[in-house]
Amino acid sequence: MTDFTHETPVKERRVSYVPTREYYAYFALIFVATLPLSILTWVLSAARRLELPERGPIKSAWSQAQIITPRIFSA
């Protein structure tokens, strides 16, 4: 009897994450939740330095949501 299990090609399993509706829902929720704090931080920073910060409050909230949301789904 011949053993074919030794020469069987092994398929590599590539894990590629495709965002779903649930991911976008969490992203939107986190974005909306971080937006007021980002605006407050931006205003206080502008008042302290008497100049506008490089990153606006929307970009800051967006980057926070991009950091937090994948952590929720990886847990």
Kinemage of the C-alpha trace (Angstrom):
@kinemage 1
@onewidth
@group {chain A} dominant
@subgroup {mainchain}
@vectorlist {calphas} color= white
{ca met a 1} P 0.000 0.000 0.000
{ca thr a 2} L 1.360 3.409 -0.959
{ca asp a 3} L 1.369 6.346 1.437
{ca phe a 4} L 0.418 9.526 -0.419
{ca thr a 5} L 0.203 11.756 2.657
{ca his a 6} L 3.881 12.599 2.507
{ca glu a 7} L 3.785 14.247 -0.909
{ca thr a 8} L 0.433 15.966 -0.557
{ca pro a 9} L 0.772 19.662 -1.315
{ca val a 10} L 0.034 21.814 1.674
{ca lys a 11} L -1.987 24.902 0.919
{ca glu a 12} L -0.844 27.983 2.719
{ca arg a 13} L -3.569 29.665 4.589
{ca arg a 14} L -3.512 33.370 3.993
{ca val a 15} L -5.480 35.371 6.439
{ca ser a 16} L -6.753 38.526 4.894
{ca tyr a 17} L -9.202 40.614 6.836
{ca val a 18} L -12.007 42.187 4.889
{ca pro a 19} L -13.861 44.840 6.866
{ca thr a 20} L -17.508 44.043 7.401
{ca arg a 21} L -20.523 46.134 8.226
{ca glu a 22} L -19.936 45.410 11.882
{ca tyr a 23} L -16.395 46.785 11.617
{ca tyr a 24} L -17.661 49.978 9.981
{ca ala a 25} L -20.383 50.341 12.607
{ca tyr a 26} L -17.841 50.086 15.431
{ca phe a 27} L -15.482 52.419 13.579
{ca ala a 28} L -18.209 55.050 13.202
{ca leu a 29} L -19.220 54.703 16.838
{ca ile a 30} L -15.641 55.071 18.071
{ca phe a 31} L -15.019 57.987 15.695
{ca val a 32} L -18.076 59.842 16.999
{ca ala a 33} L -17.060 59.083 20.587
{ca thr a 34} L -13.493 60.371 20.162
{ca leu a 35} L -14.436 63.463 18.164
{ca pro a 36} L -15.473 65.703 21.121
{ca leu a 37} L -12.304 64.893 23.046
{ca ser a 38} L -10.188 65.528 19.948
{ca ile a 39} L -11.882 68.890 19.418
{ca leu a 40} L -11.315 69.837 23.058
{ca thr a 41} L -7.661 68.791 22.898
{ca trp a 42} L -7.189 70.698 19.641
{ca val a 43} L -8.760 73.891 21.052
{ca leu a 44} L -6.704 73.739 24.254
{ca ser a 45} L -3.514 73.106 22.305
{ca ala a 46} L -4.254 76.028 19.964
{ca ala a 47} L -4.997 78.329 22.902
{ca arg a 48} L -1.825 77.325 24.732
{ca arg a 49} L 0.523 77.762 21.764
{ca leu a 50} L -1.383 80.601 20.057
{ca glu a 51} L -1.099 78.744 16.744
{ca leu a 52} L -3.035 75.989 15.002
{ca pro a 53} L -1.741 72.433 15.547
{ca glu a 54} L -0.585 70.449 12.514
{ca arg a 55} L -3.271 67.784 12.823
{ca gly a 56} L -6.879 68.857 12.927
{ca pro a 57} L -9.418 67.371 15.318
{ca ile a 58} L -11.085 65.231 12.636
{ca lys a 59} L -7.805 63.686 11.540
{ca ser a 60} L -6.916 63.014 15.149
{ca ala a 61} L -10.265 61.333 15.868
{ca trp a 62} L -9.983 59.329 12.651
{ca ser a 63} L -6.536 58.015 13.579
{ca gln a 64} L -7.737 57.109 17.081
{ca ala a 65} L -10.626 55.143 15.582
{ca gln a 66} L -8.204 53.397 13.209
{ca ile a 67} L -6.103 52.330 16.187
{ca ile a 68} L -8.896 51.256 18.539
{ca thr a 69} L -11.260 49.411 16.170
{ca pro a 70} L -8.838 46.678 14.988
{ca arg a 71} L -7.882 46.022 18.599
{ca ile a 72} L -11.504 45.243 19.395
{ca phe a 73} L -11.751 42.762 16.539
{ca ser a 74} L -8.425 41.080 17.261
{ca ala a 75} L -9.436 40.248 20.829
